[in-house]
C-alpha cells in the first residue's frame, strides 16, 4: 500500500476533522481494561469512541496484509526547548527508516504524530482537549478489546540517536550544528522562533528522547502491562508472546520489560 493510499484509507476510516465543543466541559475519571485512569473531557467521549474504532479498522487492514504492526512512542509537545515540528519530523523519519529497514510490504508502523492522525489545525492538542484525552484514546487503541494488545507486535520508543539522525548531527560540535539547524528552519518555519534558542540547543543536545515525555511514560507502562497480561494468559508460551520493546534502535533489556515508571498523563481527576 502506498503512502498516499494509506493516508486516504485513514481519512476514510477516521472521518471528518475533530469538532470540539466550545462550552466548558465536565471532567471525569475514565479507566481502561488494564486500569489506566485519566481525567478526561466527557464531551469528547463519543468522538473518541469513533476514533478508537476507526484506528482499529486501520490496524486490522494492515494485519490483513500479513504485516508486523508496531507503534512509535515519541515526544511531541513543545516543552522546555522541544519543538513540535522537529519532534513530528523525527517520528516520521523513524517510521520511514523502520519500514525501509524491514520492508514496507512486511512491516507497518503507527505514528501517532503523523499529520493525518492529528487534528488538521492543531500544533498538538485541539481546542480544549488535553494530553489526558489523547492518552485515554491511545491507551484503548494499544490495549485492544481484551487488554492483550493483539493489534500490535512491538513498541518503538524514540531515543537520542533517532533525533540526531533527523538533525543530521555527526558527533562533532553538535551544539553548533543544532544552532545552525534552528536558523535554517526559522527561514521556512517561523513557529520555531517561539522556542528559546538556548533551551532548544540544550533540549536537542541532551534530552531529546521519550525519557522526558509525559505520554511516552504512560506508553511504557501500557506496554509493560500488556506484556504482564500476555505472560499469564499463556503459561507455556507467554514469554514468547510478549510485545517486542525497542528504545533508540535497540531491544530493551529483559528486566526492563517488567519495570514500571512514573506515570505521565495517567491519573484520576483531582477531588474538588
Beta strands, then each sheet from edge to edge (+ up, - down):
strand 1: 27-31
strand 2: 37-41
strand 3: 68-73
strand 4: 107-111
strand 5: 154-157
strand 6: 244-247
strand 7: 250-251
sheet 1: 1+ 2-
sheet 2: 4+ 3+ 5+ 6+ 7-
end
